[in-house]
């Protein structure tokens, strides 16, 4: 019985006690371990074909390194990995550095020479792998057959039973995600922090994350580290960051204040001190500014506008079913009131919070200026809506929504007199992890160009309305419609996230999203993180939300009338 107790205690220690702190030396060893594991996983033919349980090899090495901290132990673990892989028999692959720089700018293998932990022999073997990548279909990273050039990871074990993984499997999840981004994310070059530095910062976070909230925070920070509005985790971890209860009203976040835009009828009686147009400055005596700073690093977004959009779902949340909100009414009367909250439903509230639906499909603002709400356009109603507008002076197209039913490519037919290239893209070149193919978007298909031979295209102004809600598909629509000579974009910074979404999985069966393609304008100009270039900038003010005004639409109408 005593022997059994010792065995059980030893296993418990191996799985749990290392979830506290590690030395800088151990962190450096883990950093190099992650790089070596990814090098072999994606380049070496014996590992890339899935012949070995590469997860279990990593987990074993993690535990040995965590227990020791000795450089010799680390080197022995690397030697074990190299021995399992065996000889690399793949042919040499030479990267064409005379090609467009977008194809190879994500490739950086300098970590090998920078390492102070690897032996010279180990470094040479790893460099050889980079020069001789496996040329068959990788078991772990594959070309999506329905979305060519977009990576899928169908054979990664999700470990669904591990909702709160032990430290070795937490690090497995980090190393898995970090390597997928390192070799297959088209925008790796755009992250705020160099990708190598991200790994160094996250390793201690994952090691010490030995409770559910800490783990959710570590994974959320990891997801946000790619600075991509397409980032995110499913099932949601957001509510672990700020609490699962939110207020019974909708609001708009601007600066460091939240302006109430709609009181929910069923809760009206509980919040008599707060009404539409009220300004919230604090929750439970914590300022909005402080809450923004606390949550900022956990929010996946491409830019400032995208961050603020995502913060709406968390900024006024609480871990308790009631909270005190402090602020002032539209007429300046200060209040601090305790109200009952409701359980968050992120999917339910998203469209309402951001006011991304409308009962209007199209309407005439004046006799010769039309307004069209993009997400209400369909293949069935588009022609009946657009044909009567062909003689107007201006069409205002509202893209502050998600127009998933709008036939994006066909919409350009009304405005162009010939087929036109509208966008460039990068997609994964699966012959070599990290290499990209740079070409026209949808190259070789009927969607490579938009427009058609049209002797009578629209001649008026096309005015696109955009703001922080304009993300991904509506940004892509902007690229398409900017091909029209009389297009003007009015509004403020868009979310800066484009390219089809893909996912990978980490222990606990958590799916983490990221952009699978790189999308650029027709000249190769950057849109990711930057957003769509604005011709006429219009910023929202607190007063706009209090008085329920739309300054972007107002400015667009002014331009339509005056050309200024």
C-alpha positions in Angstrom: 0.0 0.0 0.0 2.9 2.3 0.9 4.5 1.6 -2.6 1.2 2.4 -4.3 0.9 5.7 -2.4 4.4 6.7 -3.5 3.6 6.0 -7.2 0.3 8.0 -7.0 2.0 10.9 -5.2 4.8 10.9 -7.8 2.3 11.1 -10.6 0.5 13.9 -8.9 3.7 15.9 -8.5 4.7 15.4 -12.1 1.3 16.7 -13.3 0.7 19.6 -10.9 3.6 21.0 -8.9 5.3 22.5 -11.9 2.3 24.8 -12.4 3.8 27.5 -10.3 7.1 29.2 -11.4 10.1 28.3 -13.5 13.5 29.7 -13.7 14.7 31.8 -16.7 17.0 28.8 -17.6 14.0 26.4 -17.7 12.0 28.9 -19.7 14.8 29.1 -22.3 15.0 25.4 -22.5 11.2 25.2 -23.1 11.5 27.9 -25.7 14.1 25.9 -27.7 12.1 22.7 -27.1 9.1 24.3 -28.7 11.1 25.3 -31.8 12.8 21.9 -32.2 9.5 20.1 -31.8 7.9 22.3 -34.5 10.9 22.0 -36.8 10.6 18.2 -36.8 6.8 18.1 -36.9 6.5 20.1 -40.1 9.8 19.4 -41.9 11.1 15.9 -41.0 9.6 13.1 -43.2 9.4 10.6 -40.4 7.5 13.0 -38.1 5.5 15.0 -40.7 3.9 11.7 -41.8 2.4 11.1 -38.4 4.3 7.8 -37.8 5.0 8.7 -34.1 2.9 10.1 -31.3 4.6 13.4 -31.4 2.4 14.9 -28.6 3.5 12.2 -26.2 7.2 12.7 -27.1 6.8 16.4 -26.3 4.9 15.9 -23.0 7.6 13.5 -21.8 10.4 16.0 -22.6 8.5 18.9 -21.0 8.2 16.9 -17.7 11.9 16.0 -17.8 12.9 19.6 -18.4 10.6 21.0 -15.8 12.0 18.7 -13.2 15.6 19.4 -13.9 16.6 22.7 -15.4 19.9 21.1 -16.3 21.3 21.9 -19.7 22.5 18.3 -20.2 19.0 17.0 -19.5 17.6 19.4 -22.1 20.2 18.3 -24.7 19.4 14.7 -24.0 15.7 15.3 -24.6 16.5 17.0 -27.9 18.8 14.1 -28.8 16.0 11.7 -28.1 13.7 13.6 -30.5 16.3 13.6 -33.2 16.9 9.9 -32.6 13.2 9.1 -32.9 13.0 11.1 -36.2 16.1 9.4 -37.6 17.6 10.3 -40.9 16.0 12.9 -43.1 15.8 11.5 -46.6 13.8 14.4 -48.2 15.2 16.2 -51.2 16.7 19.7 -50.9 14.3 22.6 -51.4 15.7 26.0 -52.4 13.6 29.1 -51.7 13.5 31.5 -54.6 14.5 34.7 -53.0 14.2 36.5 -56.3 10.4 36.1 -56.1 8.1 38.7 -54.6 9.1 39.4 -51.0 5.6 38.7 -49.8 6.2 35.0 -50.5 9.1 34.5 -48.0 8.9 37.4 -45.5 7.5 35.1 -42.8 10.5 32.7 -42.9 13.0 33.2 -40.1 15.2 30.3 -38.8 17.6 32.5 -36.9 16.6 30.9 -33.6 18.9 28.0 -34.2 22.1 30.1 -34.3 20.8 32.2 -31.4 20.3 29.2 -29.1 22.8 28.8 -26.3 21.3 25.4 -25.3 21.6 23.3 -28.4 24.8 21.5 -29.4 26.5 22.3 -32.7 25.5 18.8 -34.0 21.9 19.4 -33.1 21.9 22.8 -34.8 23.3 21.3 -38.0 20.6 18.6 -38.1 17.8 21.2 -37.6 19.2 23.3 -40.3 19.3 20.3 -42.6 15.6 19.7 -41.9 14.8 23.3 -43.0 16.8 22.7 -46.2 15.1 19.3 -46.8 11.4 19.6 -46.0 9.0 16.7 -46.4 7.3 17.0 -49.8 4.2 14.8 -49.2 1.0 15.7 -47.4 1.8 16.7 -43.8 -0.2 14.7 -41.3 -0.6 17.7 -39.0 -0.9 20.6 -41.4 -2.9 20.2 -44.6 -4.3 22.2 -47.5 -8.0 22.7 -47.1 -9.5 21.0 -50.2 -12.5 23.4 -50.2 -10.4 26.5 -49.6 -7.1 26.0 -51.4 -4.1 27.5 -49.5 -5.9 27.7 -46.2 -4.5 25.4 -43.6 -6.5 22.8 -41.7 -5.2 20.6 -38.8 -7.5 17.6 -38.9 -5.3 15.1 -37.0 -4.5 17.1 -33.9 -5.8 15.4 -30.7 -8.2 17.7 -29.0 -8.0 15.9 -25.6 -11.7 16.8 -24.9 -11.5 15.5 -21.3 -8.8 18.0 -20.4 -10.9 21.1 -19.7 -8.2 22.1 -17.1 -5.0 20.5 -18.4 -1.9 19.8 -16.3 1.1 21.9 -17.0 2.6 19.5 -19.6 -0.5 19.6 -21.7 -1.0 23.3 -21.2 2.4 23.8 -22.7 1.6 21.3 -25.5 -1.3 23.5 -26.4 0.9 26.6 -26.4 3.6 24.9 -28.5 1.0 23.6 -31.0 -0.6 27.0 -31.6 2.7 28.9 -31.6 4.1 26.6 -34.3 1.0 26.7 -36.5 1.2 30.5 -36.4 4.9 30.4 -36.9 4.7 28.4 -40.1 1.2 28.9 -41.6 -0.2 32.3 -40.5 0.0 34.8 -43.4 0.2 37.8 -41.1 2.9 36.7 -38.7 5.1 39.5 -39.9 2.5 42.0 -38.6 2.2 41.1 -34.9 3.0 43.9 -32.5 5.7 41.7 -30.8 8.2 39.5 -32.8 6.8 36.0 -32.8 9.8 34.6 -30.9 9.3 37.1 -28.1 5.6 36.1 -27.8 6.6 32.5 -27.1 9.1 33.7 -24.4 6.4 35.8 -22.7 3.7 33.1 -22.8 5.7 30.1 -21.5 5.7 31.4 -17.9 2.0 32.3 -18.2 1.1 28.8 -19.1 3.3 27.2 -16.5 1.8 29.1 -13.6 -1.8 28.9 -14.9 -2.9 26.1 -12.6 -6.5 27.0 -12.1 -9.3 27.4 -14.6 -9.4 31.2 -14.6 -5.7 31.5 -14.9 -5.7 29.0 -17.8 -8.5 30.8 -19.6 -6.5 34.0 -19.3 -3.4 32.4 -20.6 -5.2 30.9 -23.6 -7.0 34.2 -24.2 -3.7 36.1 -24.2 -2.3 33.5 -26.6 -5.2 33.9 -28.9 -4.9 37.7 -28.8 -1.1 37.7 -29.4 -1.6 37.3 -33.2 -3.3 40.8 -33.3 -6.0 39.5 -35.6 -9.7 40.4 -35.5 -10.4 36.8 -36.7 -8.9 35.5 -33.6 -10.9 33.9 -30.8 -11.7 30.8 -28.9 -14.6 28.4 -29.0 -16.1 27.5 -26.5 -15.9 31.1 -25.3 -13.4 31.8 -22.5 -14.3 35.5 -22.5 -16.5 35.4 -19.5 -13.7 34.1 -17.3 -12.0 37.4 -17.9 -14.6 39.7 -16.6 -17.6 37.7 -15.3 -20.6 36.0 -16.7 -23.2 38.7 -15.8 -23.8 41.9 -17.9 -26.2 44.8 -17.5 -29.8 44.8 -18.7 -29.1 47.5 -21.3 -27.1 48.0 -24.5 -24.5 50.7 -24.8 -21.8 52.1 -27.0 -18.2 52.4 -25.7 -16.4 55.5 -26.7 -13.2 56.6 -25.1 -13.5 55.7 -21.5 -17.2 56.0 -21.2 -20.2 53.7 -22.0 -23.3 55.5 -23.4 -26.6 53.6 -22.8 -28.4 53.1 -26.1 -31.3 50.8 -25.2 -33.0 49.7 -22.0 -34.3 46.2 -22.2 -38.0 46.3 -21.6 -38.1 43.2 -19.3 -35.6 44.8 -17.0 -36.7 48.4 -17.1 -38.1 48.5 -13.6 -34.8 47.4 -12.1 -32.8 50.3 -13.4 -34.9 53.4 -12.9 -31.8 55.6 -12.3 -30.3 54.7 -15.7 -32.0 55.6 -18.9 -31.1 55.9 -22.6 -28.4 58.5 -23.1 -27.0 58.0 -19.6 -23.2 57.8 -19.4 -21.5 55.1 -17.4 -18.1 55.9 -16.0 -17.5 53.2 -13.4 -18.5 49.7 -12.5 -18.2 48.7 -8.8 -16.1 51.9 -8.4 -13.6 50.8 -11.1 -13.2 53.3 -13.9 -13.9 52.2 -17.5 -10.3 53.3 -18.3 -8.9 50.9 -15.8 -11.1 48.0 -17.0 -9.9 48.7 -20.6 -6.3 48.4 -19.5 -7.0 45.2 -17.5 -8.7 43.5 -20.4 -6.7 44.9 -23.4 -4.1 42.1 -23.7 -6.8 39.4 -23.7 -8.9 40.7 -26.6 -8.2 39.4 -30.1 -8.3 42.2 -32.6 -6.3 43.8 -35.4 -6.4 47.4 -34.2 -7.7 49.9 -31.7 -11.2 50.0 -33.3 -11.5 46.2 -33.2 -10.4 46.0 -29.6 -13.1 48.5 -28.6 -15.7 46.5 -30.5 -14.8 43.3 -28.7 -14.7 45.1 -25.3 -18.4 45.8 -25.5 -19.1 42.2 -24.5 -17.0 42.4 -21.3 -16.4 45.9 -20.1 -19.5 46.3 -17.9 -19.6 42.6 -16.8 -19.4 41.3 -13.2 -18.7 38.0 -11.5 -21.7 38.7 -9.3 -25.4 38.9 -10.3 -25.5 42.6 -9.3 -23.2 45.5 -9.7 -23.1 49.2 -9.0 -22.8 51.6 -12.0 -21.7 55.2 -11.6 -22.2 58.0 -14.1 -24.6 60.7 -15.1 -27.9 61.1 -16.9 -28.4 62.9 -20.2 -29.3 66.1 -18.3 -26.1 65.9 -16.1 -27.5 64.4 -12.9 -25.0 62.1 -11.3 -25.9 58.6 -10.0 -24.5 55.5 -8.5 -27.0 52.7 -8.5 -27.0 49.0 -7.7 -28.8 46.9 -10.4 -29.5 43.3 -11.0 -27.7 41.8 -13.9 -28.5 39.0 -16.4 -26.4 36.1 -17.6 -24.4 37.0 -20.7 -25.3 35.5 -24.1 -22.5 36.7 -26.4 -24.1 35.4 -29.6 -27.6 36.8 -28.7 -26.3 40.2 -27.8 -23.7 40.8 -30.6 -25.9 42.2 -33.3 -28.0 44.2 -30.9 -25.1 45.7 -29.0 -23.5 46.9 -32.3 -26.8 47.8 -34.0 -25.9 45.6 -37.0 -29.5 45.0 -38.3 -32.0 47.3 -40.1 -35.5 47.1 -41.3 -34.4 49.2 -44.3 -33.1 47.6 -47.5 -33.1 50.8 -49.6 -34.7 54.2 -49.5 -34.5 57.5 -51.3 -33.0 60.2 -49.1 -33.7 62.9 -51.8 -35.0 62.5 -55.3 -31.5 61.6 -56.6 -29.6 60.2 -53.5 -30.3 56.6 -52.4 -29.4 54.7 -49.3 -28.9 50.9 -49.3 -28.2 48.7 -46.3 -25.7 46.1 -47.5 -26.6 43.1 -45.3 -30.2 43.2 -46.6 -29.2 42.7 -50.2 -29.6 39.2 -51.7 -29.3 37.6 -55.1 -33.1 37.7 -55.4 -33.7 41.4 -54.5 -30.5 43.1 -55.7 -31.5 43.8 -59.3 -34.9 45.0 -58.4 -33.3 47.4 -55.9 -30.4 48.6 -58.1 -32.0 49.1 -61.5 -34.2 52.0 -60.3 -31.1 53.6 -58.8 -29.0 53.7 -61.9 -29.8 57.3 -62.8 -29.4 58.7 -59.3 -26.7 61.2 -58.4 -25.3 59.1 -55.6 -25.8 55.7 -53.9 -24.8 55.5 -50.2 -24.0 51.9 -49.3 -23.9 51.2 -45.6 -21.3 48.6 -44.8 -21.4 48.9 -41.0 -22.9 45.4 -40.8 -22.1 41.9 -42.1 -23.5 41.5 -45.7 -23.3 37.7 -45.9 -26.3 37.5 -48.3 -25.1 40.3 -50.6 -23.6 38.9 -53.9 -20.4 40.8 -53.6 -18.8 40.0 -56.9 -22.0 40.6 -58.9 -22.7 43.9 -57.2 -19.7 45.4 -59.0 -21.3 44.7 -62.4 -23.5 47.8 -61.9 -20.5 50.1 -61.6 -17.7 48.8 -63.9 -17.4 48.9 -67.6 -14.9 46.0 -67.9 -13.5 43.1 -65.8 -11.1 44.5 -63.2 -8.6 42.9 -60.7 -9.6 44.1 -57.2 -7.3 42.4 -54.8 -4.1 40.5 -54.2 -3.6 37.6 -51.7 -1.1 35.3 -50.1 -1.9 31.7 -49.4 0.2 28.8 -48.0 2.7 27.1 -50.3 2.5 23.6 -48.7 5.8 22.6 -50.3 7.6 24.6 -47.6 6.1 25.7 -44.2 6.3 29.4 -44.0 6.4 30.0 -47.7 3.5 31.8 -49.4 2.1 32.1 -52.9 1.4 35.8 -53.9 -1.1 36.2 -56.6 -4.4 37.9 -57.6 -7.2 36.9 -55.2 -9.1 33.9 -56.6 -6.5 33.5 -59.3 -7.5 31.2 -62.1 -11.2 31.4 -61.3 -14.1 33.5 -62.6 -13.8 35.5 -59.4 -10.3 36.8 -60.2 -11.9 39.9 -61.6 -15.1 41.8 -60.9 -17.3 43.7 -63.4 -18.0 42.9 -67.0 -18.2 44.6 -70.4 -20.9 47.1 -69.7 -21.5 50.1 -72.0 -23.9 51.7 -69.5 -22.4 51.5 -66.0 -23.5 53.7 -63.1 -22.1 57.2 -63.5 -22.9 58.8 -60.1 -21.1 58.7 -56.8 -20.8 55.5 -54.8 -20.3 56.3 -51.1 -19.4 53.5 -48.7 -20.1 53.9 -45.0 -17.6 52.2 -42.7 -16.6 52.1 -39.0 -15.3 49.6 -36.4 -18.2 47.2 -37.3 -16.8 46.8 -40.9 -14.8 43.7 -40.6 -13.7 40.9 -43.0 -16.5 40.4 -45.6 -17.5 44.1 -45.7 -13.9 45.1 -45.9 -13.5 42.7 -48.8 -16.5 44.4 -50.4 -14.7 47.7 -50.0 -11.8 46.4 -52.0 -14.1 45.2 -54.7 -16.0 48.5 -54.9 -12.9 50.7 -54.7 -12.3 49.6 -58.3 -15.1 51.9 -59.3 -13.7 55.3 -60.2 -16.3 57.4 -58.3 -16.1 55.5 -55.0 -15.7 57.5 -51.8 -15.3 55.9 -48.3 -16.7 57.8 -45.4 -16.3 56.9 -41.7 -13.6 55.8 -39.4 -11.1 53.0 -39.0 -12.4 49.5 -40.0 -11.5 46.4 -38.0 -8.6 45.4 -40.3 -9.2 41.7 -40.4 -9.5 40.0 -43.8 -8.9 36.5 -45.2 -10.9 33.3 -44.7 -11.0 32.1 -41.1 -9.4 28.8 -40.1 -8.9 27.0 -36.8 -6.7 24.7 -34.8 -7.4 22.9 -31.5 -5.6 22.7 -28.2 -6.2 20.4 -25.1 -9.7 20.8 -23.7 -11.1 20.7 -27.3 -10.7 24.5 -27.5 -10.7 25.8 -31.1 -8.6 28.8 -31.8 -9.3 30.9 -34.9 -7.0 32.9 -37.1 -7.0 34.4 -40.7 -5.9 31.7 -43.2 -5.3 34.0 -46.2 -3.4 37.3 -46.5 -5.6 39.9 -48.3 -4.3 43.1 -49.9 -5.6 45.8 -52.2 -5.2 45.6 -55.9 -1.7 47.1 -55.7 -0.6 44.8 -52.9 -1.2 47.5 -50.2 -1.8 46.5 -46.6 -5.3 46.3 -45.2 -4.8 43.8 -42.3 -4.6 45.8 -39.1 -4.7 49.0 -41.0 -8.2 48.8 -42.2 -9.7 50.2 -45.4 -8.3 53.7 -46.3 -10.8 56.4 -45.4 -11.4 59.3 -47.8 -13.6 61.4 -45.5 -12.9 60.8 -41.8 -15.8 61.1 -39.3 -15.5 60.3 -35.7 -18.3 59.5 -33.2 -18.7 61.7 -30.1 -20.5 61.0 -26.9 -23.1 63.5 -27.9 -23.9 61.5 -31.1 -24.8 58.5 -29.0 -26.7 60.4 -26.4 -28.8 62.1 -29.1 -28.9 59.0 -31.3 -27.3 60.7 -34.3 -25.4 59.2 -37.2 -22.7 61.7 -38.2 -21.2 59.3 -40.8 -24.5 59.1 -42.7 -24.9 62.9 -42.3 -21.5 63.6 -43.8 -22.1 61.2 -46.6 -25.3 63.0 -47.6 -23.5 66.3 -47.5 -20.8 64.9 -49.8 -23.5 63.4 -52.1 -25.1 66.8 -52.4 -22.1 69.1 -52.7 -19.2 66.9 -53.8 -17.2 68.3 -50.8 
